[in-house]
Amino acid sequence: MEKEQYGILKTDFLKIYANIPSPLRTEIAAVIKGEPFSWAACNAEIEHDTEKAPLILEQLKEVDVL
């Protein structure tokens, strides 16, 4: 994923995450390599720009969340 596209998707995710009610943040949002990630876990991965962050963003884009 290109750096520019990553930045756009990251910004889009952070806007969406800010509007997710707290109780729903524990719900699974993505599954990467068989490992489920809640909205909160996705947020942590994306905020810290981990190696899984682009995979999470790509999956959320594929399912039209982003």
C-alpha positions, 0 to 999 in steps of 0.5 A: 500500500502506498504511503499516501493511500495509507494516510487517507485510509488511516484518517478515514478510520480515525473519523469513523472510530471516533463516532463508534459508541463505546460499547460497540468498540469491543465488537470484532471489526477485522480478522487478520491472519486468523486473528480477530481484532476489535474496533479498539484493537484496530484503533491501537494498531493503526494509531501506532502504525504497526505492521498489521495496520495496513492489513486492517485498513485494506480489509476494512476498505474491501468490505466498504467500511472505509 
